[in-house]
């Protein structure tokens, strides 16, 4: 469904009287990768939490192709085709890797046999088959991150939201992750929203950027345009435009 669109319109969120998001609008199309960036505390994770049902906004709405999903519980939102990873890895560490991946397929209604088939296929696709029967808690940090993404994909999402997937990775691990993520929209027919502080990864990976600061949008558009906006440079990227990077 190439025209499928996830839309967050006029999203505002208050926490204990403080405005965490203020009238934010964000659209994601299937087939594209959008980077959500901004300083710490700017509202990035809060926006993902609104989209996935963990936080209710005080105003605004979230929809898929016009269907309002704003007040649905997280499980029902996942069934609508939106899955996510978390800033802090949330694997079931006392379960094997394959069982971790199966949980998402099972939650979507697959039989045990179907869930195992999905898990085996995904682990093979992402070169994780050797870890299938290993306890998730024993994996390296980088492999845990990859398993979390694979687990999210087991739900066959239309939209995948990734909260700092490269956090804690070394340069080689980040490069491998970049290759995996760059291929996902075409391979899985999904749209992707990614938060990360690795600006080299973001600049090479994303077609569009959306920049938040203090809960408000201060820039959005294609990478070359956004990275040169004075407000973005001042708020997040530093006192001068970031160094040129080689785009993948």
N, C-alpha and C positions, 0 to 999 in steps of 0.2 A: 504494500500500500504506500506508494511513493509520496502521496499527498498528505499523509498522516502528520498532524501537528499537535504538539504539546504547548499549551499557552498558560502563562501566569499573568493575570491582569490586575494592575493596581493593588499589589499585595502590600499590606501594612501589618506589622506585628508589634505588640507591646509586651515587655517583660517588666513587671513591677513598676509600671509607670514610665519606663524608658522605651522609646521607639527604636526597635531593632531593625525594622524595615519600614520604608516610607514611600508608598506608591510605586513599587517596582513592577515593571512589565518585562516579560521575557518569553520569547517564542523559540521553539526548537522543532526543526523538520527532520523527518526520517532521512537518513543519508548524510547528515552533517555532524560536525563536532564543534561544539561551542565551549569556549573557555570562560569560566566564571572566576574573576580575579578581584583582588582588593586587599587592603591591609587587614591584619588580624582584628577581629571584632567588627568587621564591616557588614556582616550579615549573610555571608555566603552559605555557610552550613544551615543557618536558619531558613534560607530560601529553599534549599533542598528538603529540609524537614517539613516545610509547608507543602511542597509538591507531593511528598510521599506520605502525608497524613500524620506525621509525628507532632506537628504544631498546627493549631488552628489560627488563621489570620483574624485580625479585628475587622479588616475590610479586604475586598478583592476576591478573586476566584481563580481556580485552576481547572482547565478543561482539556480534553482530548477530542479534537475535531468537533468542538462545540458542545460536547457532553460534559456538564459540570460534575467534577469529582471532588470538589473542595472539602466536603464534610464526610467523605468516606473514611472508614478506618484503614490503616495501612495495608492489611491483608487484601481488602477489596481493591485498593489502588494497585497493588501488585498484580492482581488478577486482570486489571485493565491494561497491563502491559508496561508498568513502570517499576524497575528494580534499581537497587542502589548498593554501593559499598559505603563503608563508614570510615571516618577519620582515624579511628582506632580499630584495628582489625578485630572482627567479632566472629571468628570461627568457633565451632564446637570443638574445643581442643582435645577432649577425651573421646571423640569419634574419629574414625579413619577419614582420610581425604575423600574417598569415594562416597562415604555415608554423608559427609558434609554437602557434597554436590547434590546427592539424591534428595536431601531435605527440601530443596526449592522445587524440584519437579513434583515431589509428593504433595507439597502444599498447593500446587496448582491443580491437583486432581489426578495425576498420573498413578498408574498401578505400580507396585514394587518392581515388576519386571520392566515396565516402561521407564521408570525412574533410573534403574540400573543401566539400561541401554543408553539413555541420555547422558548419564554421568561418564560412562566408559568412553563414549564418543567425544565428549568435550575434553576429557583428560588427555586423550590421544591427540586431539587437535591442538592442544596447547602444551604438548610435550611434558605432561605431568603424570603419565601412566605409571612411571616407576614408583610414584609416591601413593598410589591408589590405596594400598592397605596399611599405610603408615599413619600413626596418630597425627592429627593436624597440629597438635601442640609441639611436636618435635621438629617441625619444618623450620627452615631459615626464614627470616623476616620477609625477604623478597618473594620466596615461594608461597608464604602465607598470603601475601598480597595478591598473587596470581590466582591462588585457589579461591579467594574471596570474589574475584571478578568472574571466574568460571562458575562459581556457585550462583551468582546473580544471573549469568547467561542461561542457566538451566531452567529459568522461568520463561525463556523465549520472549524477552521483552521487546517492545517497540522503542522504548527509551531506557537508556542506561545512565544513571547518575553516579559519578565517581567522586568521592570526597578525599582528596589528597592521596591518590593511589601510589605516587612515587615517594611519599614521605618515608624517610629512613633508608632509602635505597642508595647504593653506590652508583657511580657513573655507568658501569657496565650493565647493572640491573635496570637503570633508568632507560638506557638505550634499547635494551631488549623489550621493556614495557612499551616504549614508543612504537616499536614495530608492531607489536600485538594490537595496540589500541588503534593505530592508524588504519588497520585493515578491517576492523570490526564493522563499521557502518555498511560497507559493501558486502561483506561476507554474511552478516547476520540481519541485514536490512533493518537497521535501527538508527535512531538518533542518539547522540551522546552529549552529556553536559559534564564537564570536568573542572574540578577545583584543584589547583596545585600551586605551590610557591616556586616550583622549578620552572623559571621563566623560559629557559631554553626549550624544555619539553613543551610548554604551552605554545610558544611562538611557532614551533615546528609542526605541532600536531593539529592546531585548531584552524578552522576556516574563519570563524568569527570570535570576537571577544565581547564580554559584557563585564563592565567594571563597576564595583560598588565601593562606596566610602561612606562611613557613618550611616549605613542603611539606605543610602540613595544611589541611584544610577548616575555616574559621572562620565560615562563613555560607553558606546557600543558601536559595533561595525566590524569591518574586516580588519585583520591584524595590522597591516601597514598603516591604516588610518588611525586606529585606536592607540597604537604605541607611540604616536607622535603628538597626541592631545596634551596640551599643557597641564590640564587638571589631573590627568592620569599620571603624567610624569611626576608631578608634585606630590600626589597622594600615595603613590605606590612604587613606581619604577625608579625613583631617585631624582636627582637634580638635573639629570640629562638623559636623553633617549638611550635605551639599552643598546649595547653593541650589536652590530649586525650578526645575524645567525644564519646558518645555511638551512634552508627549508627542505623538509623531507617531501 
